[in-house]
Amino acid sequence: MCGITGFFLPASDSGHACHRLSAGGLLNHRGPDAFNGWSDETSAVGLQHYRLAIQDLSPAGAQPMLSADGRLVIVFNGEIYNHGALREQLAAEGQAPPWRGHSDTETLLAAIAAWGVTAAVKACVGMFAFAVFDRESRQLTLARDRLGEKPLYYGLLRGALCLGSELKALRAVDRGALRWHNGAVAAFMRLGYVPGPQSIYEGVWRLAPGTLLTIGPDDIARGRLPAPQAYWRALDLPGQPLEPVDDAAALDRMDAVLREAVKGQMLSSDVPLGALLSGGVDSSLIVALMQAQSSRPVRTFSIGFADSSSDEAPYARAVAAHLGTEHTELYVTAQDTLNTVPRLPEVYCEPFADSSQVPTLLVSALARRHVTVALSGDGGDELFAGYDRYQRVAQDFGRVAAVPRALRAAAGAALKHTPLGLLDGLAHLAGNPGGAPNPADRLRKIGALLGSADAAAFNRGLVTLWEPKWLMPRVAELPSVYSGALPPAGSLVEQLMLADTQCYLPDDLLVKVDRAAMATSLEVRAPFLDHRVVEQAWRMDASYKLRGGQRKWLLQALLARYLPRPLFERPKQGFGLPVDGWLQGPLRDWAESLLSAAALSRDGLFDVAVVRRRWHEHLGGRRNWQQALWCVLMFQAWAEHTRR
């Protein structure tokens, strides 16, 4: 795991601002072990690499790296888990160069030299983002892994192509000229993250997962970049033929594929390795498979909270004890978590409002004290229908769709204007289904959803934090996967899973983990996102994901082979934080400074009265607007940080 930056000019210009990419240690946190650069004045190209040494700790693993014949130069961020097999294949074909070391970067470079970029990335099992320059053709190719685990930003700045693992690198080139993409701000306000491939800045993009972008000097001179080309698409997953297997065979098959993914990710490391363990199904299964293939106790890490409603540490502790791992846990206080909040705009170089970013940063810091690499359970929910929202859309919209839309819309309007006290009473009479902590707010949200034209609109309502047309009435929202019809798949639940795999997974969850982990110089790997596991999951019938109301049926049945069911059969919890209380208490002054009328008016983006009304309702305890307010606060804190 590392950080990469680079530039490509249409002609040599040693005074160009893009040279700032290599100054100031911009990405030292991603690669604290070494920094090196390579440039070619003739081709007007420069590539830089911040190294976190994982494989081949010797100088033979250093980057930027040149191919054996000197034609190709690469900077690479990530891991190729099957690089040993690729070396064997190159040798069998008589195309293996004289190896200088045993790094996966050298293997990837040799594969590109032998087979070309597209064939090489298709042969790779791993997570990666890289830039490779062909000195003969004078073409630069950017690549990103299939699911989007590793980030890569790029754009034309001052007439040069600039690229980097994080936006802060590109911001250094042209800080004054970069402008916010107001449509991306509006999309952020809806979702709590910026949906790709657009970044928060105009003209700066995220390379889409599973794509390649090849650029020549003429493209830069014309000021127009070609479109990225896909070598793998999540949209193609539902097109795979289903495997006609029984339950036992399905369990055996997934056990074998996932076990192989875990094994590969454990072996591809020359540094200490462990796992992040929450005690939930996904992380517990990964740790169980790690321990089953390890001759010594696996290192596991979890954090606990004094607030028992957010504390999963006892569950993780019980799982670790049963599996016999070497477990480390840290209980953090409210002050520990609050002290993390001011760091968030620096860690997340775009606005980002998933509040579980805070515990993710804390558990990453804990793990990094002991290991350099940690495996996680990310991806299991998107592959095996782990979110409650999937059932809510499939079941709740199925019920309301039977009622004429005009009647539904009228009922929704009535709920919207019903006093909160009466709504609380109605929820109490109904037994407060789901145990919602703020039942009146939940009923209000259901009311807003009743008029939905279709399941896609119903789902969009559930993921919406702010309706942009009310918050930013003069701005056209950047479209996302959730803006229109759901992507095609077999069942409605599978359509929702596929949409999340395209957007929520790469643009929220993987951003959260990558930035938090790399801020502490920790590499996090996700076996569920091995594309062989992803493809195998989609070859299985939907009943293996959701059966009889049980989410992640196959994963739970598989985990039961390794753990007693009482250790993991409980409602999904996640990294919940008491943000509502923080905003009314210890974070109140900080929030007020960012939500003041003057602060909200500064950029002319928001309807100030709408935000202030929600802020006062929250402070008065009349409504719980914690998620919506956190979204505005994270944007305001980020905007303030970028002005410094």
Secondary structure, 3 states (H helix, E strand, C coil): CEEEEEEECCCCCCCCHHHHHHCCCCCCCCCCCEEEEEEECCCCEEEEEEECCCCCCCHHHCCCEECCCCCEEEEEEEEECCHHHHHHHHHHCCCCCCCCCCCHHHHHHHHHHHHCHHHHHHHCCEEEEEEEEECCCCEEEEEECCCCCCCCEEEEECCEEEEECCHHHHHHHCCCCCCECHHHHHHHHHHCCCCCCECCECCEEECCCCEEEEECHHHHHHCCCCCCEECCCHHHHHHCCCCCCCHHHHHHHHHHHHHHHHHHHHHCCCCCEEEECCCCHHHHHHHHHHHHCCCCCCEEEEEEECCHHHCCHHHHHHHHHHHCCEEEEEEECHHHHHHHHHHHHHHCCCCCCCCCHHHHHHHHHHHHCCCCEEECCCCHHHHCCCCHHHHHHHHHHHHHCCCCHHHHHHHHHHHHHCCHHHHHHHHHHCCCHHHCCCHHHHHHHHHHHCCCCCHHHHHHHHHCCCCHHHHCCCCCCCCCCCCCCCCCCCCHHHHHHHHHHHCHHHHHHHHHHHHHHHHCCCEEECHHHCHHHHHHHHCCCHHHCEECCEECHHHHHHHCCCCCHHHCCCCCCCCCCCHHHHHHCCCHHHHHHHHCHHHHHCCCCCCHHHHHHHHHHHHCCCCCCHHHHHHHHHHHHHHHHHCC
